[in-house]
Amino acid sequence: MNFLNPKIFYEKYKFHLLVWSLYIVYEVFILGLATNRFREPGAYLLVYIVSIATFYTHGFLLKKILKTGSNAIKTLKITLLIFVIIFAYVVSTFLLIILFEKTRLIATNPARTFDREFVLACIYRSILYVGYSTGYVYITKSFQDQKKVEALERQNLVTQIEKQALENDLVQSQNNYLRSQINPHFLFNTLNFIYNDARKKAPMAADAIMNLAEMMRYALKRPEASEMVPLSEEIEQIEHLINLHKLRTANTINLELEVTGDMFGLRFPPLILLTLAENIFKHGNVSHSTQQALIKIAYQNDNLHISTINMINDNRGKQTESHHVGIVNISKRLSNFYGNDYVFRYYKDPLNRYITEINVTVVNPLAKLNR
């Protein structure tokens, strides 16, 4: 225990030890000069054992009383405490005198009795130390209250600074948001102008511009990470992506998008379908003459099945790890939205095709309303 460690005890209570030492030396010296005699050490030991015990006992109990109850109850309890402390001081002093006389720590005095003079002297001494103790408690409490007030003021100041910083960040965010709205608006107006100008002169370029503009417009919506989006919008983005690649490669890609079932009203985590489609173009062979790449989306009886099939591009072996990063991200997003209520498989078949399959239960709220 730390209390039994002399070094720790001294560091914690050295101020108390210093004050008591000075007080005892001062009082003994004054009494010795006033009476022109000094008492035996046992008498001093008796007096200061009871006095110090009274000081700390009263202080400890007074702190307890001050923490609870109304002012009226506190006053009553403090009054009772003072009477109990005075009574305990008188009785304990008399009992210690008897004990010290029997153990010869003080000289035997057969004339010493529990008389009026003895009681008044004890009452005086007890009131003196009760006063010291009360003053000590209220002074320390005042310091503690002051520290609490200073701590609250510091906390309030920190709160005000943080609030001001948040307000500044809010203003900055609002300005950034306005700028972000202005910049895309200018961009799309420019793309529309280029599209209209190129539609007659270069139809293929105009189609590419329109597909790119639609994909950029969708990307700038930036749905929250925890939100689902209409599945039909994701399918539209896949169509735009396929169209762009067809235009870029002069329609030499061999890829088919199959959608079966009513997708209207269905919602799905964003960017999963786009990631699967982009992986096909980045890591698959979409120009194979006989093995067609396929993106299949089917919805029936509240079950959504998504699958992709594509030949593996052996010339991009070094990018396999990157492919797996996208697959891992898809798995994490499905887990965040569906917990364990989904099936996601990806594997390579004997024909050197890479296959992914997703099965989830998706209830269409619009279909329920029509039933």
C-alpha positions as a printed NumPy array, in Angstrom:
array([[  0.   ,   0.   ,   0.   ],
       [  1.25 ,   3.524,  -0.826],
       [  0.203,   4.725,   2.623],
       [  2.745,   2.378,   4.269],
       [  5.597,   3.527,   2.061],
       [  7.528,   6.146,   4.104],
       [  8.819,   7.994,   1.061],
       [  5.389,   8.293,  -0.567],
       [  3.794,   9.196,   2.774],
       [  6.354,  11.95 ,   3.329],
       [  5.909,  13.408,  -0.175],
       [  2.131,  13.485,   0.259],
       [  1.987,  14.834,   3.802],
       [  5.243,  16.756,   4.2  ],
       [  3.389,  20.083,   4.448],
       [  1.267,  18.71 ,   7.325],
       [  4.355,  17.339,   9.064],
       [  6.116,  20.678,   8.744],
       [  3.178,  22.696,  10.114],
       [  2.596,  20.347,  13.047],
       [  6.288,  20.318,  13.891],
       [  6.449,  24.126,  13.954],
       [  3.223,  24.367,  15.933],
       [  4.307,  21.856,  18.592],
       [  7.732,  23.439,  19.021],
       [  6.138,  26.898,  19.28 ],
       [  3.468,  25.831,  21.775],
       [  5.812,  23.819,  23.971],
       [  8.317,  26.662,  24.021],
       [  5.658,  29.275,  24.926],
       [  4.136,  27.093,  27.663],
       [  7.563,  26.274,  29.016],
       [  8.452,  29.954,  29.331],
       [  5.01 ,  30.917,  30.709],
       [  5.039,  28.328,  33.501],
       [  8.792,  28.402,  33.925],
       [  8.828,  24.632,  33.69 ],
       [  8.56 ,  21.898,  31.137],
       [  6.382,  18.838,  31.518],
       [  7.557,  15.302,  31.064],
       [  7.575,  14.002,  27.455],
       [  4.685,  11.655,  28.209],
       [  2.369,  14.579,  28.975],
       [  3.177,  16.257,  25.668],
       [  2.726,  12.953,  23.84 ],
       [ -0.723,  12.53 ,  25.401],
       [ -1.86 ,  16.064,  24.55 ],
       [ -0.787,  15.973,  20.907],
       [ -2.034,  12.452,  20.22 ],
       [ -5.552,  13.528,  21.216],
       [ -5.256,  16.964,  19.596],
       [ -4.013,  15.707,  16.225],
       [ -6.587,  12.892,  16.205],
       [ -9.313,  15.465,  16.96 ],
       [ -8.114,  17.755,  14.143],
       [ -8.195,  15.079,  11.434],
       [-11.298,  13.249,  12.671],
       [-13.329,  16.45 ,  12.728],
       [-11.957,  17.489,   9.315],
       [-12.775,  14.136,   7.737],
       [-16.348,  14.044,   9.065],
       [-16.924,  17.723,   8.237],
       [-15.978,  17.113,   4.586],
       [-18.51 ,  14.279,   4.443],
       [-21.251,  16.479,   5.881],
       [-20.561,  19.356,   3.473],
       [-21.037,  17.097,   0.44 ],
       [-24.664,  16.145,   1.135],
       [-27.974,  17.537,   2.398],
       [-29.55 ,  20.958,   2.593],
       [-28.043,  23.891,   4.508],
       [-30.363,  23.351,   7.492],
       [-29.43 ,  19.684,   7.755],
       [-25.741,  20.509,   7.324],
       [-25.93 ,  23.05 ,  10.182],
       [-27.614,  20.497,  12.466],
       [-25.098,  17.803,  11.632],
       [-22.124,  20.132,  12.138],
       [-23.481,  21.222,  15.546],
       [-23.921,  17.599,  16.631],
       [-20.459,  16.8  ,  15.297],
       [-18.845,  19.542,  17.389],
       [-20.541,  18.287,  20.596],
       [-19.525,  14.695,  19.843],
       [-15.916,  15.734,  19.135],
       [-15.714,  17.745,  22.387],
       [-17.161,  14.845,  24.378],
       [-14.755,  12.386,  22.727],
       [-11.819,  14.702,  23.433],
       [-12.635,  14.907,  27.161],
       [-13.207,  11.18 ,  27.575],
       [-10.214,  10.057,  25.505],
       [ -7.9  ,  12.486,  27.314],
       [ -8.979,  11.187,  30.725],
       [ -8.599,   7.541,  29.639],
       [ -5.133,   8.196,  28.181],
       [ -4.057,   9.921,  31.405],
       [ -5.007,   6.818,  33.357],
       [ -3.212,   4.587,  30.822],
       [ -0.084,   6.734,  30.773],
       [  0.053,   6.828,  34.594],
       [ -0.164,   3.03 ,  34.755],
       [  2.571,   2.644,  32.146],
       [  4.634,   5.345,  33.882],
       [  4.792,   7.525,  30.767],
       [  3.76 ,  10.425,  33.035],
       [  4.286,  10.953,  36.73 ],
       [  1.631,   9.475,  39.024],
       [ -0.684,  12.082,  40.491],
       [ -3.217,  10.603,  42.967],
       [ -4.987,  13.972,  43.261],
       [ -5.912,  14.052,  39.533],
       [ -9.696,  13.621,  39.149],
       [-12.399,  14.128,  36.54 ],
       [-13.291,  17.536,  37.953],
       [-14.623,  20.826,  36.574],
       [-11.162,  22.278,  35.971],
       [-10.078,  19.253,  33.971],
       [-13.258,  19.257,  31.856],
       [-13.035,  22.985,  31.089],
       [ -9.39 ,  22.66 ,  30.057],
       [-10.274,  19.776,  27.731],
       [-13.235,  21.687,  26.272],
       [-10.998,  24.655,  25.573],
       [ -8.387,  22.502,  23.853],
       [-10.992,  20.575,  21.814],
       [-12.72 ,  23.778,  20.632],
       [ -9.303,  25.154,  19.648],
       [ -8.532,  22.165,  17.396],
       [-12.069,  21.972,  16.059],
       [-11.626,  25.591,  14.985],
       [ -8.275,  24.829,  13.367],
       [ -9.775,  21.832,  11.574],
       [-12.838,  23.769,  10.38 ],
       [-10.668,  26.549,   9.014],
       [ -8.436,  24.025,   7.259],
       [-11.433,  22.269,   5.666],
       [-13.014,  25.485,   4.388],
       [ -9.693,  26.83 ,   3.074],
       [ -8.916,  23.612,   1.182],
       [-12.505,  23.49 ,  -0.087],
       [-12.172,  27.081,  -1.283],
       [ -8.996,  26.201,  -3.191],
       [-10.656,  23.128,  -4.713],
       [-13.718,  25.131,  -5.742],
       [-11.463,  27.757,  -7.283],
       [ -9.62 ,  25.074,  -9.259],
       [-12.954,  23.674, -10.468],
       [-14.079,  27.128, -11.565],
       [-10.778,  27.687, -13.383],
       [-11.081,  24.261, -15.03 ],
       [-14.64 ,  25.045, -16.136],
       [-13.527,  28.417, -17.475],
       [-10.711,  26.748, -19.417],
       [-13.128,  24.135, -20.731],
       [-15.595,  26.841, -21.693],
       [-12.82 ,  28.709, -23.487],
       [-11.775,  25.538, -25.343],
       [-15.428,  24.908, -26.239],
       [-15.793,  28.443, -27.58 ],
       [-12.606,  28.042, -29.643],
       [-13.799,  24.694, -31.011],
       [-17.219,  26.173, -31.761],
       [-15.621,  29.07 , -33.619],
       [-13.406,  26.636, -35.546],
       [-16.465,  24.571, -36.481],
       [-18.282,  27.686, -37.636],
       [-15.266,  28.65 , -39.756],
       [-15.134,  25.127, -41.194],
       [-18.859,  25.319, -41.95 ],
       [-18.432,  28.602, -43.81 ],
       [-15.478,  27.154, -45.708],
       [-17.446,  24.015, -46.547],
       [-20.374,  26.111, -47.773],
       [-18.024,  28.126, -49.982],
       [-16.42 ,  24.944, -51.304],
       [-19.865,  23.482, -51.96 ],
       [-20.915,  26.556, -53.929],
       [-17.696,  26.399, -55.94 ],
       [-18.222,  22.681, -56.556],
       [-21.704,  23.456, -57.874],
       [-20.455,  26.228, -60.158],
       [-17.589,  24.189, -61.651],
       [-19.659,  21.137, -62.756],
       [-22.371,  23.459, -64.065],
       [-19.819,  25.168, -66.311],
       [-18.358,  21.787, -67.312],
       [-21.702,  20.278, -68.334],
       [-22.718,  23.389, -70.228],
       [-19.441,  23.156, -72.15 ],
       [-19.94 ,  19.431, -72.854],
       [-23.48 ,  20.103, -74.079],
       [-22.151,  22.812, -76.399],
       [-19.476,  20.45 , -77.781],
       [-22.066,  17.673, -78.155],
       [-24.469,  19.88 , -80.096],
       [-21.643,  21.154, -82.283],
       [-20.266,  17.665, -82.96 ],
       [-23.59 ,  15.864, -83.417],
       [-23.776,  16.632, -87.168],
       [-20.07 ,  16.643, -87.981],
       [-18.91 ,  13.675, -85.849],
       [-21.821,  11.587, -84.529],
       [-19.559,   9.036, -82.866],
       [-17.651,  11.706, -80.965],
       [-20.941,  13.318, -79.962],
       [-22.205,   9.995, -78.555],
       [-18.963,   9.574, -76.601],
       [-19.307,  13.066, -75.163],
       [-22.902,  12.404, -74.105],
       [-22.065,   9.072, -72.441],
       [-19.12 ,  10.65 , -70.623],
       [-21.257,  13.589, -69.477],
       [-23.935,  11.255, -68.074],
       [-21.345,   9.191, -66.178],
       [-19.723,  12.316, -64.758],
       [-23.088,  13.737, -63.74 ],
       [-23.909,  10.498, -61.915],
       [-20.497,  10.368, -60.227],
       [-20.873,  13.951, -58.964],
       [-24.061,  13.027, -57.106],
       [-21.774,  11.306, -54.555],
       [-24.327,   9.346, -52.496],
       [-23.486,   8.757, -48.848],
       [-21.527,   5.585, -48.13 ],
       [-24.463,   4.249, -46.091],
       [-27.105,   4.953, -48.789],
       [-28.449,   2.69 , -51.496],
       [-29.201,   3.989, -54.982],
       [-31.757,   2.973, -57.628],
       [-30.471,  -0.135, -59.37 ],
       [-31.771,   1.186, -62.692],
       [-29.377,   4.154, -62.443],
       [-26.42 ,   1.83 , -61.879],
       [-27.455,  -0.193, -64.934],
       [-27.615,   3.007, -66.993],
       [-24.027,   3.809, -65.996],
       [-22.906,   0.361, -67.14 ],
       [-24.595,   1.006, -70.478],
       [-22.76 ,   4.34 , -70.786],
       [-19.459,   2.621, -69.924],
       [-20.034,  -0.095, -72.532],
       [-20.975,   2.495, -75.161],
       [-17.799,   4.493, -74.461],
       [-15.62 ,   1.399, -74.898],
       [-17.452,   0.445, -78.077],
       [-16.86 ,   3.914, -79.504],
       [-13.226,   3.865, -78.391],
       [-12.54 ,   0.455, -79.995],
       [-14.709,   0.968, -83.1  ],
       [-17.256,  -1.526, -81.786],
       [-14.789,  -4.44 , -81.619],
       [-15.601,  -5.53 , -78.065],
       [-17.624,  -8.708, -77.586],
       [-19.62 ,  -7.971, -74.438],
       [-23.325,  -8.293, -73.702],
       [-25.442,  -6.799, -70.918],
       [-28.531,  -8.869, -70.078],
       [-31.185,  -7.469, -67.744],
       [-34.257,  -9.529, -66.895],
       [-37.035,  -8.676, -64.466],
       [-38.555,  -5.4  , -63.357],
       [-35.808,  -3.26 , -61.838],
       [-38.025,  -0.241, -61.207],
       [-38.03 ,   0.634, -57.491],
       [-35.112,  -1.655, -56.585],
       [-32.242,  -0.142, -54.617],
       [-28.703,  -1.47 , -54.381],
       [-25.336,  -0.37 , -52.906],
       [-23.655,   2.115, -55.281],
       [-20.617,   1.43 , -57.481],
       [-20.628,  -2.374, -57.058],
       [-21.954,  -3.01 , -60.57 ],
       [-19.64 ,  -0.368, -62.014],
       [-16.643,  -1.95 , -60.296],
       [-17.512,  -5.359, -61.762],
       [-17.9  ,  -3.829, -65.246],
       [-14.658,  -1.854, -64.982],
       [-12.793,  -5.005, -63.861],
       [-13.949,  -6.758, -67.046],
       [-12.51 ,  -3.986, -69.231],
       [ -9.328,  -3.57 , -67.184],
       [ -8.426,  -7.228, -66.614],
       [-10.483,  -9.28 , -69.05 ],
       [-10.288, -10.1  , -72.737],
       [-13.41 ,  -8.439, -74.156],
       [-12.32 ,  -8.853, -77.785],
       [-12.416, -12.661, -77.897],
       [-14.166, -13.778, -81.056],
       [-15.933, -16.85 , -79.65 ],
       [-16.084, -16.35 , -75.893],
       [-18.389, -13.431, -75.239],
       [-18.051, -11.4  , -72.031],
       [-21.355, -11.21 , -70.199],
       [-22.897,  -9.038, -67.468],
       [-26.165, -10.585, -66.34 ],
       [-28.624,  -8.973, -63.932],
       [-31.8  , -10.899, -63.092],
       [-34.531, -10.173, -60.555],
       [-37.272, -12.65 , -59.729],
       [-39.249, -13.507, -56.566],
       [-37.333, -10.998, -54.403],
       [-34.031, -12.54 , -55.442],
       [-31.417, -10.447, -57.229],
       [-28.768, -12.393, -59.123],
       [-25.778, -10.609, -60.665],
       [-23.086, -12.44 , -62.556],
       [-20.175, -11.545, -64.829],
       [-18.236, -13.843, -67.15 ],
       [-15.157, -12.86 , -69.116],
       [-12.09 , -14.455, -70.588],
       [ -8.954, -13.72 , -68.581],
       [ -6.467, -11.5  , -70.382],
       [ -3.205, -13.409, -70.019],
       [ -1.24 , -10.372, -71.181],
       [ -2.18 ,  -8.555, -67.929],
       [ -0.964, -11.068, -65.398],
       [  0.692,  -8.375, -63.317],
       [ -2.656,  -6.669, -62.75 ],
       [ -4.271,  -9.689, -61.032],
       [ -3.548,  -8.217, -57.617],
       [ -5.296,  -4.966, -58.586],
       [ -8.277,  -7.019, -59.766],
       [ -8.453,  -8.707, -56.372],
       [ -8.428,  -5.334, -54.6  ],
       [-11.653,  -4.425, -56.379],
       [-13.186,  -7.807, -55.506],
       [-12.265,  -7.395, -51.825],
       [-13.839,  -3.925, -51.766],
       [-17.045,  -5.328, -53.267],
       [-17.139,  -8.037, -50.596],
       [-16.709,  -5.44 , -47.833],
       [-19.475,  -3.229, -49.217],
       [-21.889,  -6.161, -49.513],
       [-21.066,  -7.159, -45.937],
       [-21.679,  -3.607, -44.684],
       [-25.122,  -3.474, -46.306],
       [-26.347,  -7.072, -45.992],
       [-24.356,  -8.558, -43.107],
       [-24.258, -12.307, -43.743],
       [-27.41 , -12.342, -45.908],
       [-25.671, -12.452, -49.264],
       [-23.66 , -14.792, -51.47 ],
       [-20.624, -13.537, -53.357],
       [-18.444, -15.949, -55.293],
       [-15.589, -15.391, -57.72 ],
       [-13.53 , -18.051, -59.406],
       [-11.711, -19.154, -62.563],
       [-13.285, -22.   , -64.565],
       [-11.511, -24.609, -66.768],
       [-12.124, -22.456, -69.861],
       [ -9.874, -19.704, -68.419],
       [-12.891, -17.521, -67.703],
       [-13.222, -15.329, -64.639],
       [-16.694, -15.563, -63.094],
       [-18.329, -13.539, -60.315],
       [-21.764, -14.202, -58.802],
       [-23.814, -12.162, -56.351],
       [-27.088, -13.339, -54.825],
       [-29.046, -11.169, -52.401],
       [-32.643, -10.9  , -51.295],
       [-34.015,  -7.512, -52.379],
       [-37.634,  -6.65 , -51.621],
       [-39.139,  -4.161, -54.043],
       [-41.343,  -1.77 , -51.996],
       [-43.243,  -0.701, -55.126],
       [-44.081,  -4.311, -55.961],
       [-45.492,  -4.793, -52.429],
       [-47.755,  -1.801, -52.88 ],
       [-49.141,  -3.244, -56.136],
       [-49.979,  -6.608, -54.591]])
